[in-house]
């Protein structure tokens, strides 16, 4: 899940319309099947251009569009207009100068059987801050988060359809599939070339309540079109030997930082009691906004606390946090406090029941008169979250119990 966070649109609409107002061809499978798909062929799937031409033009992101993947090889998701020639439809996704919005589209996943994936691709138009693609319990268990969410009722939300995006209703109980905090994200094989991660994949159970969340900010002097495209590439179940699950940690839900003050917020997540002997953190990525000056993550393993991620933010600048991988094939740069350069530990991050991940956000309010609260608002609100992936799964996402 994870370079700059947003999510996607009604699958019923996406499957039929793809990138534009008329049906778009799927990325050609060339007669490929999951059983015959090589890693090299899989890497070429899901990124084909759809040659989109709208009134907004390529400078505003037409060239970002990626075509739907063959439905036998993956899932395609789209957050955006179903018809670029319909002014009413386009208006649903238009963001005026100075505005900021986080909203969602809802869909039911089309798979009638469990599917597996370890490759995915994302594209977003200019103005994007993040996208999130996740599945969630429609019963509404737990409180909602964000400044535009309401708790789900016991009646499932099935499809947003052509109504356009709506409030996210994002409870704390959700299972991330993937997210992005950069306009372009290409992940082929998760942590490829690491022996311990061979055969690793993530599952999507049959017929799930899916959600695509998109966060856009218009810092320009003209209207922007909000749009996201994404493809998940399936993995042959016969090749899957281990299953991963998401990391979703949240802290600072009760923050209220007065103007002119700085405060730190800390969260802790404990490795579950049923973690396997080879339990390990595959990837971690911080999620914060423009008033966080430092974001630090520590791992306490067998009583020994070590720093594993250090990132630095610039006041007033929307950050682009990185995804940090911990495996035998990846050598991460070390952080450099003197130059405020981000860095991370390297190597496999094995953990056992009772070990902990702790993270801290240093937040400075230099210009928000009403105080900074936990909110999906890049320049006036903050978040102190960690997302990522662990394996092998304990049967559910690894989440912390946040303090309110």
C-alpha positions as CSV (number, residue, x, y, z in Angstrom):
1,X,0.0,0.0,0.0
2,X,2.3,2.5,-0.4
3,X,3.8,5.6,-1.7
4,X,1.3,8.5,-1.8
5,X,-2.3,7.5,-0.7
6,X,-5.7,7.6,-2.7
7,X,-8.3,5.1,-3.9
8,X,-10.6,4.2,-6.9
9,X,-14.1,4.1,-8.5
10,X,-17.1,1.9,-9.0
11,X,-15.9,-1.3,-10.5
12,X,-19.1,-1.6,-12.5
13,X,-18.2,1.7,-14.2
14,X,-14.6,1.0,-14.4
15,X,-14.9,-2.4,-15.9
16,X,-17.0,-1.1,-18.8
17,X,-15.5,2.3,-19.4
18,X,-11.9,2.1,-18.5
19,X,-10.2,5.5,-19.2
20,X,-12.8,7.5,-21.1
21,X,-16.3,8.0,-22.3
22,X,-16.2,5.1,-24.7
23,X,-15.0,1.5,-23.9
24,X,-11.3,1.3,-23.7
25,X,-9.4,-1.9,-24.7
26,X,-7.8,-3.9,-22.0
27,X,-4.1,-4.2,-21.9
28,X,-3.4,-7.1,-24.3
29,X,-2.8,-10.4,-22.6
30,X,-1.3,-11.8,-25.8
31,X,-2.7,-15.2,-25.0
32,X,-1.0,-15.2,-21.6
33,X,-2.5,-17.1,-18.6
34,X,-1.6,-16.9,-15.0
35,X,0.0,-20.3,-15.3
36,X,2.3,-19.3,-18.2
37,X,3.0,-15.7,-17.0
38,X,6.7,-15.1,-16.4
39,X,7.9,-12.4,-14.0
40,X,9.2,-10.4,-17.0
41,X,5.8,-10.6,-18.7
42,X,4.0,-9.7,-15.4
43,X,6.2,-6.6,-15.1
44,X,4.9,-5.5,-18.5
45,X,1.2,-5.8,-17.6
46,X,-0.9,-3.1,-16.2
47,X,1.0,-0.1,-17.4
48,X,-0.2,0.2,-21.0
49,X,-1.1,3.8,-22.1
50,X,-4.8,4.3,-23.0
51,X,-4.1,7.4,-25.3
52,X,-6.5,9.6,-23.5
53,X,-7.3,13.1,-25.0
54,X,-9.6,15.4,-23.0
55,X,-10.2,19.1,-22.8
56,X,-7.8,19.2,-19.8
57,X,-4.8,18.1,-22.0
58,X,-1.7,16.1,-21.3
59,X,-0.2,18.9,-19.2
60,X,-3.0,18.2,-16.7
61,X,-2.5,14.5,-16.7
62,X,-4.1,12.9,-19.8
63,X,-0.8,11.1,-20.3
64,X,-1.1,9.4,-16.9
65,X,-4.0,7.2,-17.9
66,X,-3.3,3.5,-17.9
67,X,-5.5,1.0,-19.7
68,X,-7.5,-1.7,-18.0
69,X,-5.7,-5.0,-17.5
70,X,-7.2,-8.1,-19.0
71,X,-9.8,-9.2,-16.4
72,X,-8.4,-12.7,-16.4
73,X,-5.0,-11.4,-15.3
74,X,-6.0,-8.7,-12.8
75,X,-8.3,-5.9,-11.7
76,X,-8.6,-2.4,-13.0
77,X,-9.8,0.6,-10.9
78,X,-10.7,4.1,-11.9
79,X,-11.6,7.2,-10.0
80,X,-12.8,9.9,-12.4
81,X,-15.5,10.8,-14.9
82,X,-17.3,8.2,-16.9
83,X,-17.8,10.7,-19.8
84,X,-15.5,13.6,-20.4
85,X,-18.0,15.3,-22.7
86,X,-20.7,15.5,-20.0
87,X,-20.2,18.7,-18.0
88,X,-22.3,17.4,-15.1
89,X,-20.2,14.2,-14.9
90,X,-16.9,16.1,-15.1
91,X,-18.0,18.6,-12.4
92,X,-18.2,15.7,-9.9
93,X,-14.4,15.3,-10.1
94,X,-13.4,19.0,-10.7
95,X,-11.5,20.8,-7.9
96,X,-11.5,24.6,-7.8
97,X,-8.4,26.7,-7.0
98,X,-7.6,26.7,-3.3
99,X,-9.8,23.7,-2.6
100,X,-8.8,20.4,-1.0
101,X,-10.9,17.2,-0.8
102,X,-10.6,13.6,0.3
103,X,-13.5,11.3,-0.8
104,X,-14.2,7.8,-1.9
105,X,-15.9,5.6,-4.5
106,X,-17.4,2.2,-3.4
107,X,-17.6,-1.0,-5.3
108,X,-17.8,-4.8,-4.8
109,X,-14.8,-6.6,-6.0
110,X,-15.6,-8.8,-9.1
111,X,-13.7,-12.0,-8.0
112,X,-15.9,-14.9,-7.1
113,X,-12.9,-16.8,-5.7
114,X,-9.9,-15.8,-3.7
115,X,-7.3,-14.2,-5.9
116,X,-3.6,-13.4,-5.2
117,X,-1.4,-10.5,-6.3
118,X,2.1,-9.2,-5.7
119,X,2.3,-6.5,-8.4
120,X,0.3,-3.3,-8.8
121,X,0.5,0.0,-10.6
122,X,-1.0,3.4,-9.9
123,X,-1.3,6.8,-11.8
124,X,-2.8,10.1,-10.5
125,X,-3.3,13.4,-12.1
126,X,-1.6,16.6,-10.8
127,X,-2.8,17.8,-7.5
128,X,-2.9,14.3,-6.0
129,X,-1.7,13.8,-2.4
130,X,-2.5,10.2,-1.9
131,X,-4.7,7.3,-2.9
132,X,-5.8,4.3,-0.9
133,X,-7.3,1.1,-2.2
134,X,-8.8,-1.1,0.6
135,X,-11.6,-3.4,1.6
136,X,-13.5,-2.9,4.7
137,X,-16.2,-4.4,7.0
138,X,-19.5,-2.8,6.0
139,X,-20.9,-3.4,9.5
140,X,-19.4,-0.1,10.7
141,X,-17.4,-1.5,13.6
142,X,-15.2,1.1,15.3
143,X,-15.1,4.8,15.0
144,X,-14.5,6.7,11.8
145,X,-11.4,8.7,11.1
146,X,-10.7,11.8,9.0
147,X,-12.6,15.0,8.7
148,X,-15.2,13.9,6.2
149,X,-16.0,10.4,7.3
150,X,-19.1,9.0,8.9
151,X,-19.5,5.6,10.5
152,X,-20.9,2.9,8.3
153,X,-24.3,1.5,9.2
154,X,-25.2,-2.1,9.3
155,X,-26.5,-1.8,5.7
156,X,-23.5,-2.4,3.3
157,X,-22.6,0.2,0.8
158,X,-22.4,-1.7,-2.4
159,X,-21.7,0.6,-5.4
160,X,-21.2,4.3,-5.8
161,X,-22.0,3.8,-9.4
162,X,-22.3,6.9,-11.6
163,X,-23.2,9.1,-8.6
164,X,-19.6,10.2,-8.3
165,X,-17.4,10.2,-5.1
166,X,-18.9,10.5,-1.7
167,X,-17.8,10.6,2.0
168,X,-15.4,7.8,2.8
169,X,-17.1,6.3,5.9
170,X,-13.7,5.0,6.8
171,X,-13.7,3.1,10.0
172,X,-10.5,2.0,11.8
173,X,-11.2,-1.6,10.7
174,X,-10.1,-1.9,7.1
175,X,-7.7,-4.0,5.1
176,X,-5.4,-2.1,2.8
177,X,-4.7,-3.6,-0.6
178,X,-2.2,-0.9,-1.6
179,X,-1.8,2.9,-1.6
180,X,0.3,5.5,-3.2
181,X,1.7,8.9,-2.1
182,X,3.4,9.6,-5.5
183,X,1.7,10.2,-8.9
184,X,3.4,7.2,-10.4
185,X,3.8,3.9,-8.5
186,X,5.0,0.6,-10.1
187,X,5.5,-2.4,-7.8
188,X,6.5,-5.6,-9.6
189,X,6.7,-8.7,-7.4
190,X,6.8,-6.8,-4.0
191,X,10.3,-7.3,-2.8
192,X,11.7,-9.2,-5.8
193,X,15.1,-10.9,-5.6
194,X,14.9,-11.4,-1.9
195,X,15.0,-15.2,-1.3
196,X,13.0,-15.1,1.9
197,X,10.1,-13.4,-0.1
198,X,9.9,-15.8,-3.0
199,X,6.3,-16.9,-3.3
200,X,4.9,-14.0,-1.3
201,X,1.5,-12.6,-2.3
202,X,-1.5,-10.7,-0.9
203,X,-5.0,-12.1,-1.1
204,X,-8.4,-10.6,-2.0
205,X,-11.2,-12.8,-0.7
206,X,-14.3,-13.2,-2.9
207,X,-16.8,-10.4,-3.4
208,X,-15.5,-7.8,-0.9
209,X,-16.7,-4.3,-0.2
210,X,-14.0,-2.3,-1.9
211,X,-13.2,1.4,-1.5
212,X,-10.9,3.7,-3.4
213,X,-10.0,6.9,-1.5
214,X,-8.5,9.9,-3.3
215,X,-7.0,13.0,-1.7
216,X,-6.4,16.0,-4.0
217,X,-5.3,19.6,-3.4
218,X,-5.6,22.5,-5.9
219,X,-2.7,24.9,-5.3
220,X,-3.0,26.4,-8.8
221,X,-5.1,29.2,-10.2
222,X,-7.3,27.1,-12.5
223,X,-9.7,24.1,-12.0
224,X,-8.1,20.6,-11.8
225,X,-9.6,17.3,-12.7
226,X,-9.2,14.6,-10.0
227,X,-8.5,11.3,-11.5
228,X,-6.8,8.0,-10.5
229,X,-6.1,4.8,-12.5
230,X,-4.7,1.6,-11.0
231,X,-4.2,-2.1,-11.9
232,X,-3.6,-5.1,-9.8
233,X,-1.8,-8.0,-11.5
234,X,-2.8,-11.5,-10.3
235,X,-0.3,-14.1,-9.2
236,X,-0.8,-17.8,-10.1
237,X,-2.1,-19.4,-6.9
238,X,0.2,-22.4,-7.6
239,X,3.3,-20.2,-7.1
240,X,2.1,-18.7,-3.7
241,X,3.9,-20.2,-0.8
242,X,3.4,-17.4,1.8
243,X,0.8,-14.7,2.3
244,X,1.4,-11.2,3.5
245,X,-1.0,-8.7,5.1
246,X,-1.1,-5.0,5.6
247,X,0.4,-2.9,8.4
248,X,-2.0,-0.1,9.4
249,X,-1.0,2.0,12.5
250,X,-2.6,5.2,13.6
251,X,-1.6,7.7,16.3
252,X,-2.5,11.3,17.3
253,X,-6.2,11.0,16.8
254,X,-6.8,13.4,19.7
255,X,-4.2,15.9,18.7
256,X,-4.9,19.7,19.0
257,X,-1.7,21.6,18.5
258,X,-2.2,25.4,19.2
259,X,-0.6,28.0,16.9
260,X,2.9,28.7,17.9
261,X,3.5,25.4,19.6
262,X,5.2,22.1,18.9
263,X,4.1,18.7,20.1
264,X,5.1,15.1,19.6
265,X,2.7,12.2,19.2
266,X,3.7,8.6,19.7
267,X,2.1,5.2,18.8
268,X,2.9,1.6,19.6
269,X,1.9,-1.6,18.0
270,X,2.7,-5.0,19.5
271,X,3.5,-8.2,17.4
272,X,0.4,-10.5,17.8
273,X,0.6,-13.5,20.0
274,X,0.0,-15.9,17.1
275,X,2.8,-14.5,15.0
276,X,4.8,-17.3,13.2
277,X,8.5,-17.9,14.0
278,X,9.5,-16.3,10.7
279,X,7.3,-13.2,11.2
280,X,8.9,-10.2,9.7
281,X,8.1,-6.7,8.6
282,X,8.4,-6.4,4.8
283,X,7.9,-2.7,4.3
284,X,7.0,0.4,6.3
285,X,6.0,3.9,5.0
286,X,5.2,6.9,7.2
287,X,2.1,9.1,6.4
288,X,2.2,12.7,7.6
289,X,1.5,16.2,6.3
290,X,3.1,19.6,6.0
291,X,3.5,20.4,9.7
292,X,5.5,17.3,10.7
293,X,9.2,18.1,10.9
294,X,10.4,14.6,11.9
295,X,9.0,11.2,11.7
296,X,10.8,8.3,13.4
297,X,10.0,4.6,13.6
298,X,11.7,2.2,16.0
299,X,11.6,-1.6,16.4
300,X,12.1,-3.2,19.8
301,X,13.2,-6.8,19.2
302,X,14.0,-9.0,22.2
303,X,14.2,-5.9,24.4
304,X,16.6,-4.0,22.1
305,X,15.3,-0.8,20.6
306,X,16.6,0.3,17.3
307,X,15.7,3.1,14.9
308,X,14.5,1.7,11.6
309,X,13.2,4.7,9.7
310,X,13.9,8.5,10.0
311,X,12.3,11.1,7.7
312,X,12.3,14.9,7.8
313,X,9.6,17.3,6.8
314,X,9.8,20.9,5.7
315,X,7.2,23.2,7.3
316,X,4.6,24.3,4.7
317,X,5.7,21.7,2.1
318,X,3.6,18.7,1.2
319,X,5.8,15.7,1.9
320,X,6.5,12.6,-0.2
321,X,7.3,9.9,2.3
322,X,9.1,6.8,1.0
323,X,8.4,3.1,1.2
324,X,11.2,1.4,3.1
325,X,11.8,-2.3,2.5
326,X,13.5,-4.6,4.9
327,X,14.9,-7.7,3.2
328,X,18.2,-9.5,2.3
329,X,18.4,-7.9,-1.1
330,X,17.8,-4.2,-0.3
331,X,20.4,-1.8,1.0
332,X,18.8,1.4,2.3
333,X,20.6,4.7,2.8
334,X,21.3,5.7,6.4
335,X,19.6,8.9,7.7
336,X,21.7,12.0,8.0
337,X,20.5,14.5,10.6
338,X,23.0,17.1,9.6
339,X,21.5,17.3,6.1
340,X,18.0,16.3,7.1
341,X,18.3,13.3,4.7
342,X,15.8,10.4,5.2
343,X,17.1,6.9,5.8
344,X,16.4,3.5,7.1
345,X,17.9,0.4,8.6
346,X,18.6,-2.5,6.2
347,X,18.2,-6.3,6.3
348,X,15.4,-8.6,7.3
349,X,13.4,-7.2,10.2
350,X,12.4,-10.4,12.1
351,X,10.1,-9.9,15.1
352,X,8.4,-12.2,17.7
353,X,5.2,-12.0,19.8
354,X,5.6,-9.1,22.3
355,X,8.1,-7.2,20.2
356,X,6.9,-3.7,19.2
357,X,7.0,-1.0,16.6
358,X,6.9,2.5,18.0
359,X,6.7,5.7,15.9
360,X,6.7,9.4,16.7
361,X,5.7,12.6,14.8
362,X,7.1,16.0,15.8
363,X,4.5,18.5,14.7
364,X,4.9,22.3,14.7
365,X,2.0,24.7,14.2
366,X,3.4,27.8,12.7
367,X,0.4,29.2,10.9
368,X,-3.0,27.5,11.7
369,X,-4.9,29.8,14.1
370,X,-7.6,27.2,15.1
371,X,-5.0,24.6,16.0
372,X,-3.9,21.5,14.1
373,X,-6.2,18.4,14.5
374,X,-6.0,14.9,13.0
375,X,-7.5,15.4,9.6
376,X,-7.1,14.7,5.9
377,X,-6.0,18.3,5.3
378,X,-2.4,18.6,4.1
379,X,-1.8,22.2,5.1
380,X,-4.1,22.7,8.1
381,X,-4.4,19.2,9.6
382,X,-2.0,16.4,10.4
383,X,-1.7,12.6,10.6
384,X,0.7,10.3,12.3
385,X,0.3,7.0,10.6
386,X,2.4,4.1,9.5
387,X,1.4,1.7,6.6
388,X,3.2,-1.3,5.2
389,X,3.2,-5.0,4.8
390,X,4.2,-8.0,7.0
391,X,4.5,-11.7,6.5
392,X,3.5,-14.4,7.0
393,X,-0.1,-13.4,7.9
394,X,-1.7,-14.0,11.2
395,X,-5.0,-14.0,9.4
396,X,-5.7,-10.3,9.6
397,X,-4.1,-6.9,9.2
398,X,-1.6,-5.8,11.9
399,X,-3.2,-2.8,13.6
400,X,-2.6,-1.0,16.8
401,X,-5.1,0.2,19.3
402,X,-5.0,4.0,19.0
403,X,-5.3,6.3,21.9
404,X,-8.1,8.9,21.6
